[in-house]
Amino acid sequence: MKSIIQNFTNEDSLRIYLSLLSIYNKNCSISAKELQVLLLGYICAIYRNTLADPLDKYPSIIKTIIRITDIITLFMSDNNYYIQKACSYSLNEMFDCCMPKDDYNAIVLIFFDPLISIILSGTNKVAQQTALICIGDLIKNLNSKRLTKPLELVSSKIIGLITVS
């Protein structure tokens, strides 16, 4: 799959990849689900600033990032540590390779707010656990890149999570 993605990097191929990888089949094996999520991160690493899904009337990298984030969220309810870490890895890969680093509010809105909503919803303990793993890894990633402004913007929300529990 990696060589196919690497060799076919046009808009039409991206649409096919995202369409196929957005199908969540609960009867798949754990390793198949893990690889499915990891491929989303790999696509982000290959496409980088050309990650714009032609499905949108006005294709943009931000719309595609949100679409991929939504796909990753489908897998957050799987009670398997490797799938949970694959979700975190792909979110971080998408952030590193595709997300504009100067749009601090969008970073919080796209990467942190959906995870915080999952935690606050209280409806799915496994998804909450996965969201916490993702938040922890995102914080480490942003901190290692010295991107303190998005961390400052999200800090009160994170503190709110701690005080709620």
Backbone as numpy.savetxt, mean C-alpha at the origin, in Angstrom:
# Nx Ny Nz CAx CAy CAz Cx Cy Cz
6.60 -14.05 -13.50 5.78 -12.85 -13.50 6.64 -11.60 -13.50
7.72 -11.63 -12.70 8.58 -10.45 -12.64 9.17 -10.12 -14.00
9.59 -11.11 -14.74 10.18 -10.83 -16.05 9.11 -10.32 -17.03
7.90 -10.82 -16.92 6.82 -10.31 -17.77 6.57 -8.84 -17.44
6.47 -8.52 -16.15 6.23 -7.13 -15.74 7.38 -6.23 -16.20
8.59 -6.73 -16.05 9.76 -5.93 -16.43 9.83 -5.71 -17.95
9.40 -6.68 -18.72 9.49 -6.57 -20.18 8.31 -5.85 -20.82
7.19 -5.80 -20.12 6.01 -5.14 -20.66 5.56 -4.07 -19.68
6.05 -2.85 -19.91 5.80 -1.76 -18.96 5.02 -0.60 -19.58
4.10 -0.91 -20.45 3.29 0.17 -21.03 1.99 0.33 -20.24
1.20 1.32 -20.60 -0.06 1.60 -19.91 -1.03 0.44 -19.97
-1.16 -0.18 -21.14 -2.09 -1.29 -21.29 -1.70 -2.47 -20.40
-0.41 -2.72 -20.30 0.05 -3.80 -19.43 -0.25 -3.49 -17.98
-0.04 -2.24 -17.57 -0.33 -1.85 -16.20 -1.80 -2.10 -15.87
-2.68 -1.75 -16.80 -4.12 -1.95 -16.59 -4.41 -3.44 -16.38
-3.78 -4.29 -17.17 -3.98 -5.74 -17.05 -3.45 -6.24 -15.71
-2.26 -5.81 -15.33 -1.68 -6.24 -14.05 -2.59 -5.86 -12.89
-3.02 -4.61 -12.86 -3.84 -4.15 -11.75 -5.19 -4.86 -11.73
-5.73 -5.10 -12.89 -7.01 -5.81 -12.97 -6.88 -7.23 -12.43
-5.84 -7.93 -12.83 -5.65 -9.30 -12.38 -5.29 -9.38 -10.90
-4.46 -8.47 -10.44 -4.02 -8.52 -9.05 -5.07 -7.99 -8.07
-6.11 -7.36 -8.58 -7.16 -6.85 -7.70 -8.18 -7.93 -7.35
-8.05 -9.09 -7.95 -8.98 -10.19 -7.65 -8.50 -10.90 -6.39
-9.33 -10.85 -5.37 -9.00 -11.52 -4.11 -9.74 -12.85 -4.07
-8.98 -13.93 -4.04 -9.57 -15.26 -3.98 -9.20 -15.87 -2.63
-10.18 -15.98 -1.76 -9.90 -16.47 -0.41 -9.48 -17.93 -0.41
-9.69 -18.65 -1.49 -9.32 -20.06 -1.56 -7.90 -20.29 -2.06
-7.19 -19.23 -2.39 -5.79 -19.35 -2.82 -4.92 -19.75 -1.64
-3.77 -20.28 -1.95 -2.83 -20.63 -0.89 -2.25 -19.35 -0.28
-1.69 -19.50 0.90 -1.07 -18.36 1.59 0.06 -17.79 0.75
0.89 -18.65 0.19 2.02 -18.16 -0.60 1.55 -17.46 -1.87
0.45 -17.91 -2.46 -0.08 -17.24 -3.65 -0.57 -15.84 -3.31
-1.24 -15.69 -2.17 -1.71 -14.37 -1.74 -0.52 -13.46 -1.44
0.47 -14.02 -0.76 1.67 -13.24 -0.44 2.34 -12.72 -1.72
2.50 -13.61 -2.70 3.13 -13.22 -3.95 2.28 -12.19 -4.72
0.97 -12.34 -4.63 0.08 -11.39 -5.29 0.29 -9.98 -4.74
0.39 -9.88 -3.42 0.60 -8.56 -2.80 2.01 -8.05 -3.11
2.99 -8.93 -3.05 4.37 -8.51 -3.34 4.52 -8.02 -4.79
3.77 -8.62 -5.71 3.83 -8.16 -7.10 3.34 -6.72 -7.25
2.41 -6.31 -6.41 1.95 -4.91 -6.45 3.11 -3.97 -6.13
3.89 -4.33 -5.13 5.07 -3.53 -4.80 6.10 -3.56 -5.91
6.25 -4.71 -6.53 7.21 -4.84 -7.63 6.79 -3.97 -8.82
5.50 -3.96 -9.11 5.00 -3.10 -10.19 5.32 -1.64 -9.91
5.15 -1.23 -8.66 5.49 0.15 -8.29 6.97 0.43 -8.50
7.82 -0.54 -8.16 9.26 -0.36 -8.32 9.65 -0.28 -9.80
8.94 -0.98 -10.65 9.25 -0.96 -12.08 8.70 0.31 -12.75
7.45 0.64 -12.46 6.81 1.77 -13.15 7.25 3.13 -12.61
7.52 3.22 -11.33 7.94 4.44 -10.65 7.06 5.64 -11.00
7.61 6.68 -11.59 6.83 7.90 -11.86 5.93 7.77 -13.09
5.90 6.62 -13.74 4.97 6.40 -14.86 3.78 5.53 -14.43
3.61 5.35 -13.14 2.52 4.53 -12.60 1.21 5.30 -12.69
0.59 5.26 -13.85 -0.68 5.95 -14.06 -1.62 5.02 -14.81
-2.65 4.58 -14.13 -3.61 3.62 -14.68 -4.45 4.29 -15.76
-4.44 3.76 -17.00 -5.21 4.36 -18.08 -6.72 4.21 -17.91
-7.15 3.47 -16.88 -8.57 3.33 -16.61 -9.21 4.67 -16.26
-8.44 5.54 -15.63 -8.98 6.84 -15.22 -9.10 7.77 -16.42
-10.13 8.63 -16.38 -10.33 9.59 -17.46 -9.11 10.49 -17.58
-8.59 10.92 -16.44 -7.36 11.69 -16.40 -6.36 10.90 -15.55
-5.59 10.02 -16.18 -4.68 9.17 -15.41 -3.68 9.99 -14.60
-3.47 9.55 -13.36 -2.48 10.21 -12.51 -1.86 9.19 -11.57
-0.67 9.49 -11.16 0.05 8.60 -10.26 -0.67 8.50 -8.91
-1.23 9.58 -8.43 -1.92 9.58 -7.13 -3.16 8.69 -7.18
-3.95 8.79 -8.23 -5.14 7.93 -8.37 -4.73 6.46 -8.40
-3.64 6.16 -9.07 -3.19 4.78 -9.17 -2.65 4.29 -7.83
-1.95 5.15 -7.11 -1.47 4.79 -5.78 -2.65 4.45 -4.87
-3.69 5.26 -4.93 -4.89 5.00 -4.12 -5.52 3.68 -4.53
-5.58 3.41 -5.82 -6.16 2.15 -6.30 -5.36 0.95 -5.79
-4.05 1.04 -5.85 -3.21 -0.06 -5.37 -3.32 -0.21 -3.86
-3.40 0.89 -3.15 -3.60 0.84 -1.70 -4.90 0.12 -1.36
-5.94 0.39 -2.13 -7.23 -0.29 -1.93 -7.10 -1.80 -2.17
-6.33 -2.17 -3.18 -6.12 -3.60 -3.45 -5.37 -4.25 -2.29
-4.33 -3.59 -1.82 -3.55 -4.13 -0.70 -4.45 -4.32 0.53
-5.35 -3.38 0.74 -6.25 -3.45 1.89 -7.11 -4.72 1.87
-7.42 -5.23 0.68 -8.19 -6.47 0.58 -7.49 -7.64 1.29
-6.18 -7.61 1.31 -5.40 -8.72 1.86 -5.09 -8.56 3.35
-5.45 -7.44 3.92 -5.09 -7.17 5.31 -5.85 -8.03 6.32
-6.90 -8.69 5.88 -7.68 -9.53 6.79 -7.16 -10.95 6.88
-6.11 -11.25 6.14 -5.54 -12.60 6.19 -4.69 -12.76 7.44
-4.96 -13.80 8.18 -4.27 -14.03 9.44 -2.98 -14.81 9.22
-2.10 -14.22 8.44 -0.81 -14.83 8.17 0.24 -13.72 8.19
1.26 -13.92 8.99 2.29 -12.90 9.16 2.97 -12.55 7.84
3.21 -13.51 6.98 3.90 -13.24 5.71 3.04 -12.38 4.78
1.75 -12.59 4.79 0.86 -11.74 3.99 0.81 -10.34 4.60
0.77 -10.27 5.93 0.77 -8.97 6.60 2.03 -8.19 6.27
3.17 -8.85 6.32 4.44 -8.17 5.98 4.51 -7.83 4.49
3.89 -8.66 3.65 3.84 -8.35 2.21 3.03 -7.08 1.98
1.93 -6.91 2.72 1.14 -5.68 2.62 2.00 -4.48 2.99
2.71 -4.61 4.10 3.57 -3.52 4.56 4.68 -3.23 3.56
5.32 -4.29 3.07 6.41 -4.13 2.11 5.92 -3.39 0.85
4.78 -3.80 0.32 4.28 -3.19 -0.92 3.87 -1.74 -0.71
3.28 -1.44 0.44 2.95 -0.03 0.73 4.22 0.81 0.79
5.24 0.29 1.44 6.50 1.03 1.54 7.20 1.14 0.20
7.13 0.10 -0.59 7.73 0.13 -1.93 7.03 1.18 -2.79
5.70 1.22 -2.69 4.93 2.21 -3.44 5.30 3.62 -2.97
5.42 3.80 -1.67 5.82 5.10 -1.15 7.20 5.49 -1.66
8.15 4.57 -1.55 9.54 4.87 -1.94 9.67 5.17 -3.43
8.99 4.41 -4.25 9.21 4.50 -5.70 8.28 5.46 -6.43
7.09 5.70 -5.89 6.08 6.41 -6.68 5.53 7.69 -6.05
5.47 7.74 -4.76 4.79 8.86 -4.09 5.64 10.13 -4.12
5.05 11.25 -4.55 5.76 12.52 -4.45 6.04 12.82 -2.97
7.29 13.06 -2.64 7.69 13.21 -1.23 7.41 14.59 -0.67
7.04 15.55 -1.52 6.81 16.91 -1.04 5.33 17.19 -0.74
4.46 16.25 -1.01 3.03 16.43 -0.73 2.70 15.75 0.59
3.05 16.42 1.68 2.94 15.83 3.02 1.52 15.44 3.39
0.57 16.31 3.06 -0.82 16.00 3.39 -1.31 14.77 2.64
-0.90 14.62 1.39 -1.30 13.45 0.61 -0.67 12.18 1.18
0.55 12.28 1.67 1.20 11.12 2.30 0.37 10.64 3.47
-0.05 11.57 4.32 -0.87 11.21 5.48 -2.22 10.67 5.02
-2.84 11.35 4.07 -4.17 10.97 3.60 -4.18 9.60 2.92
-3.17 9.31 2.12 -3.15 8.07 1.34 -2.58 6.89 2.13
-1.52 7.13 2.88 -0.82 6.02 3.52 -1.23 5.79 4.98
-1.51 6.83 5.73 -1.80 6.65 7.15 -3.29 6.62 7.48
-4.06 7.54 6.92 -5.47 7.63 7.29 -6.27 6.34 7.05
-6.09 5.66 5.91 -6.84 4.40 5.74 -6.46 3.34 6.78
-5.18 3.29 7.15 -4.74 2.32 8.15 -5.30 2.67 9.53
-5.30 3.95 9.85 -5.87 4.39 11.12 -7.36 4.09 11.17
-8.05 4.27 10.05 -9.49 3.95 9.99 -9.75 2.47 10.23
-8.89 1.63 9.69 -9.03 0.19 9.91 -8.89 -0.12 11.40
-7.92 0.50 12.04 -7.69 0.26 13.46 -8.86 0.76 14.29
-9.35 1.95 13.99 -10.43 2.53 14.76 -11.77 1.85 14.52
-11.92 1.19 13.37 -13.20 0.55 13.07 -13.53 -0.55 14.07
-12.51 -1.27 14.50 -12.72 -2.32 15.48 -13.48 -3.53 14.97
-13.68 -3.62 13.67 -14.49 -4.71 13.14 -13.69 -5.97 12.80
-12.41 -5.83 12.56 -11.62 -6.99 12.16 -10.26 -6.93 12.85
-10.07 -7.78 13.83 -8.83 -7.77 14.63 -7.60 -8.06 13.79
-7.72 -8.96 12.82 -6.56 -9.29 11.98 -6.19 -8.10 11.10
-7.18 -7.46 10.51 -6.91 -6.26 9.69 -6.30 -5.16 10.55
-6.76 -5.03 11.79 -6.18 -4.04 12.70 -4.71 -4.36 12.97
-4.42 -5.63 13.19 -3.03 -6.04 13.43 -2.16 -5.73 12.22
-2.67 -6.03 11.03 -1.92 -5.75 9.80 -1.70 -4.25 9.64
-2.73 -3.47 9.91 -2.61 -2.01 9.81 -1.55 -1.48 10.77
-1.49 -2.04 11.97 -0.46 -1.62 12.93 0.94 -1.96 12.43
1.10 -3.14 11.85 2.39 -3.52 11.26 2.77 -2.53 10.17
1.81 -2.21 9.31 2.07 -1.28 8.20 2.43 0.11 8.71
1.70 0.59 9.71 2.00 1.91 10.27 3.40 1.93 10.87
3.74 0.90 11.63 5.07 0.84 12.23 6.17 0.86 11.18
5.99 0.08 10.12 7.00 0.04 9.07 7.06 1.35 8.28
5.90 1.98 8.07 5.89 3.28 7.38 6.60 4.34 8.21
6.36 4.33 9.51 7.04 5.30 10.39 8.55 5.10 10.32
8.99 3.84 10.40 10.43 3.56 10.30 10.99 4.04 8.97
10.24 3.80 7.89 10.68 4.19 6.55 10.80 5.71 6.43
9.77 6.42 6.85 9.81 7.88 6.77 10.92 8.45 7.66
11.08 7.87 8.82 12.12 8.33 9.73 13.51 8.11 9.13
13.71 6.96 8.47 15.02 6.68 7.87 15.34 7.64 6.73
14.30 8.18 6.10 14.49 9.14 5.01 14.45 10.58 5.52
14.34 10.72 6.82 14.29 12.02 7.48 13.12 12.88 6.98
12.01 12.22 6.67 10.78 12.91 6.27 9.94 13.15 7.52
10.33 14.17 8.26 9.70 14.42 9.56 8.35 15.13 9.46
8.15 15.91 8.42 6.90 16.67 8.32 5.67 15.76 8.26
5.64 14.72 7.42 4.47 13.83 7.45 4.30 13.14 8.81
5.43 12.83 9.46 5.35 12.21 10.78 4.77 13.17 11.81
5.13 14.44 11.69 4.55 15.44 12.59 3.04 15.55 12.36
2.63 15.52 11.09 1.21 15.64 10.77 0.39 14.45 11.29
0.99 13.29 11.31 0.26 12.09 11.71 0.44 11.76 13.19
1.37 12.42 13.85 1.70 12.06 15.23 0.51 12.16 16.17
-0.30 13.19 16.05 -1.45 13.33 16.95 -2.46 12.21 16.72
-2.59 11.76 15.48 -3.50 10.65 15.19 -2.97 9.35 15.80
-1.67 9.15 15.71 -1.05 7.95 16.29 -1.18 7.99 17.80
-0.95 9.13 18.40 -1.10 9.26 19.84 -2.56 9.00 20.23
-3.47 9.47 19.41 -4.90 9.20 19.64 -5.21 7.71 19.63
-4.55 6.97 18.75 -4.75 5.52 18.72 -4.29 4.88 20.01
-3.16 5.34 20.51 -2.58 4.77 21.72 -3.49 5.05 22.91
-4.03 6.25 22.97 -4.86 6.62 24.12 -6.23 5.98 24.07
-6.71 5.61 22.87 -8.01 4.96 22.73 -7.94 3.55 23.32
-6.83 2.86 23.06 -6.70 1.49 23.54 -6.37 1.49 25.00
